[in-house]
Structures are given as C-alpha cells and as structure tokens.
Amino acid sequence: MAVRNENVAYDLSRYEPLRKTQQPARRSPAPVKKPELVRPLPKTAEQAWAELMALFKRTIKIFTVSALLLAMFGSLIYQRAQLIELTRSETVLTEELRVAKSRKVSLEAQFNSLISIDNVEEFAKNELGMVKRQRCQTKYFVNNGDDKVILANGEAVQSENGKD
C-alpha cells in the first residue's frame, strides 16, 4: 500500500484554550421575523354539521365497542364464578358419596353378621326357646291319588281329572 505524502496544514489554534484577552468573533444576530397567525376559514353550516355527525358517529362506535368489551369481560367473570361453584359442589358431593359408600360397606358387614346362620340359630334357641327337629318328629304325607280340596264351609271339591 502506498503512503501518500501530502503537505496539509492544520490550524491547531482553534483547539487551544482561549485567553482572556482573546475573544471569539461574534456573529451578528439574524433579524427575527415575527410569526404570522394563520386563521382558519370560517366553516359553513353544512361543514359544521358534517363534522358534528362524524364526531357523534365516532363517539357511538367507541361507546359500542366499550360496552361490548365490558359485556364480554363480565360474562367471562360470571362463567369463572359458575365454574368455581360447580367445582366446589362437585367436591362436596364426591365427599358425600365416599362417606355413603363407606357407610354402605359398614352396614352390609353389620347386616351379614346379624343374619348369619349361627346368629339365627342362637337367637332361636335363646330367645324363642326353639330346638332343632329330630328324625322322629318328621311326618310324611302320602297322597293316594285323590285330589280334592276342602273349603272353609266343609264342602269337598274334587279335581277335574279325578273321579266324581
């Protein structure tokens, strides 16, 4: 790469601190022009009415969107409250079901212990004074083939396939 050898002069006096005797050169201030007020042209009645209607429509749109958002937010809060209430009642009913199932198991065990054959025999012997039947107490009834029914008034009625 070739190095240029240029002879450039720099004025470094610009960067030196100023002495009290030296003062920077002052510029003369530019003349300040007074701003002019621009007044809008007066509006016609139709322009004013159109502007008022546009403002009214914009206000109605903002109000409608705000009411819609408020209604959506309110329904969201209501649904969350219902969900919480239903979850709470589900928890209560689940607990009641668990208690009822436990009670059912307990009552079934108590019932089975009360009606066991040993308890029934013991109750019959102790409370009712009953004893087991013996073979000699068994009587057999032999039907000789005549089928007849005796009514309460003493009248006998024969079956249709039997003899009259």
Residue pairs with C-beta under 8 A, 6 or more apart in sequence:
18 24
43 51
113 119
124 130
125 131
145 162
146 158
146 162
146 163
147 158
147 159
147 161
147 162
148 156
148 157
148 158
148 159
148 162
149 156
149 157
149 159
150 156
150 157
151 157
158 164
